[in-house]
């Protein structure tokens, strides 16, 4: 049975009996009240009307005797002719005669006897009055006795019917009270049944739902072979079957994922081994190249200084080109060697206390002659209250040299370069800002990739290896900091990096190199 059918059946089992009984009780009350009212109220009305007419006719008979007005006599005789019919209506309405011992039947019989006695006395009295012109005391006395008996009988019947009406009203109120109590009892019973049905239904629903919740929790922990209730044919059973099917599918996917992870782990280990081997090989090659190139630079310097004889201007020009290109090769080899060592995790940071104010001031002094030659303003934006940090001073100087070298390359004459620093809470922030050619926004996010040069770098007279910013990134991140660039093409560039003041965040090179290499 579907869940909606269960809910409907539970509600119907409680509400329908209550509705049926409530309607039945209401109809019963209406029928009882109508029956009681229809039976007794017309009776009282009839007898009260008859009593009023009777008393009026009696008064008219006495008026006739007092005044001799024949109209009063005619009114009395008209009442006398109608009285039996009126009492007949009452007899029919009150259903008299079914039980001769009923009080109203007895009173009715007595009234009719008194009525006939009244007519006999009235007839005798009227004849004597009309014959003699006056009444004798015996006739008047007998007539008055007959009048009193009829009046008493009618009044007794009125009182009796009024008592019956009062009794009927009391009975109706009693029926209403009993019906109200029955309705209250049924309402309470319905509430109890509703609570009982709700409890049973909630148990029927909450039990499987609780088991489904427990099964889902176990599935989330990777226990896919959990037992799931799927026996019921309602929506909960459908849900259980869906969860069971999902668990089996997850188990299958989990097994496939574990196999894939195992394959990836093997491939990652093989790739790491290959990378280390490649890094070792590159380090060896770069190291072997640097020594002979240094010798070439030394010989070219000696020739340029005249240690091997005088040189012509043409020879001096070519010696200068040999020295310049060899210097570039040495710088390129040094960059390759640094990257290889960083990628292989073979560089240990020599941390010590570094005074940032001193480091930045020395760096500006070192680059001041080059900036002056290019007519570039090199200024300091350093906060004098900078704290000292634990870092590798030589590596930080290498970062600053790379950033300032790039700024000098791409800033035209008359431009400005600012080397600044500030401390903010848990970190120191250092930046190099220039008014050079800038970097396009679509290229800015790739400048920290190996061998990547921006368009401004490609058109510059000073070609680079595309490794300077990569080395900066690796060194900064090895210290636990981060580096980023901001630029607007044609407006200049600003490179910023941070150094943590909390030395617990300074990580070893071995902890950061793999992440740096992956990003590079």
Secondary structure as UniProt FT lines:
FT   HELIX           3..67
FT   HELIX           70..94
FT   TURN            95..97
FT   TURN            100..101
FT   HELIX           103..132
FT   HELIX           137..220
FT   TURN            221..222
FT   TURN            224..225
FT   HELIX           235..304
FT   TURN            305..308
FT   HELIX           313..344
FT   STRAND          352..354
FT   HELIX           356..373
FT   TURN            374..375
FT   STRAND          377..382
FT   TURN            384..385
FT   STRAND          389..391
FT   HELIX           393..410
FT   TURN            413..414
FT   STRAND          416..424
FT   TURN            425..426
FT   STRAND          427..434
FT   HELIX           441..444
FT   TURN            445..448
FT   TURN            450..451
FT   HELIX           455..458
FT   HELIX           468..478
FT   TURN            479..480
FT   STRAND          483..488
FT   TURN            489..491
FT   STRAND          492..500
FT   HELIX           503..505
FT   HELIX           509..519
//
